């Protein structure tokens, strides 16, 4: 007696299992990425509303986004 699995010869069930694992893996990764993104959006460390303009300029200088001349000029502009 022969099994009638079509032209896949038994590979159809194996490939279906692989695709099922791939699908659920992508769903779980998507949910994890969404949760991580939502947590970073609500994190107070990423919220620049609580910082003074001078603190923001100091952080930009520390990260290397602006050079010393720009930092000194912006610092003079922001000081009363």
Wavefront OBJ file of the C-alpha trace (Angstrom):
o trace
v 0.000 0.000 0.000
v 1.414 3.412 -0.973
v 0.836 6.735 0.678
v -0.609 9.314 -1.655
v 1.345 12.462 -0.671
v 1.607 13.818 -4.166
v 4.834 14.826 -5.828
v 6.564 15.875 -2.597
v 7.181 12.291 -1.590
v 6.818 12.945 2.125
v 8.562 16.346 2.149
v 5.267 18.212 2.220
v 4.579 17.464 5.867
v 8.153 18.296 6.877
v 8.126 21.592 5.016
v 4.757 22.447 6.516
v 6.219 21.966 9.988
v 9.211 24.168 9.137
v 6.973 26.934 7.790
v 4.747 26.694 10.855
v 7.786 27.138 13.141
v 9.019 30.036 11.004
v 5.610 31.726 11.103
v 5.242 31.474 14.883
v 8.845 32.533 15.409
v 8.215 35.688 13.374
v 5.001 36.384 15.287
v 6.809 36.054 18.639
v 9.707 38.251 17.445
v 7.236 40.865 16.228
v 5.449 40.948 19.570
v 8.775 41.199 21.440
v 9.916 44.059 19.190
v 6.613 45.883 19.737
v 6.884 45.522 23.516
v 10.488 46.742 23.474
v 9.561 49.751 21.319
v 6.649 50.642 23.601
v 8.875 50.438 26.674
v 11.515 52.731 25.161
v 8.846 55.255 24.187
v 7.585 55.523 27.752
v 11.067 55.588 29.319
v 11.866 58.912 31.023
v 15.505 58.785 29.915
v 14.462 59.365 26.307
v 12.201 62.253 27.201
v 13.952 65.564 26.524
v 11.049 67.649 27.904
v 12.485 67.501 31.433
v 15.933 68.801 30.423
v 17.019 72.386 30.127
v 18.351 73.603 26.774
v 21.851 73.879 28.263
v 21.728 70.225 29.380
v 20.723 69.172 25.882
v 23.644 71.133 24.392
v 26.021 69.536 26.910
v 24.770 66.073 25.957
v 25.182 66.818 22.249
v 28.751 67.985 22.878
v 29.483 64.872 24.948
v 28.178 62.630 22.147
v 30.327 64.476 19.612
v 27.416 65.842 17.602
v 28.776 69.394 17.859
v 32.349 70.655 18.131
v 33.840 72.873 20.849
v 33.212 76.152 19.013
v 29.544 75.323 18.455
v 29.210 74.249 22.083
v 30.767 77.478 23.390
v 28.562 79.599 21.100
v 25.357 77.822 22.070
v 26.348 77.974 25.736
v 26.842 81.762 25.486
v 23.519 82.121 23.657
v 21.643 80.163 26.320
v 23.138 81.769 29.408
v 21.176 84.798 30.678
l 1 2 3 4 5 6 7 8 9 10 11 12 13 14 15 16 17 18 19 20 21 22 23 24 25 26 27 28 29 30 31 32 33 34 35 36 37 38 39 40 41 42 43 44 45 46 47 48 49 50 51 52 53 54 55 56 57 58 59 60 61 62 63 64 65 66 67 68 69 70 71 72 73 74 75 76 77 78 79 80
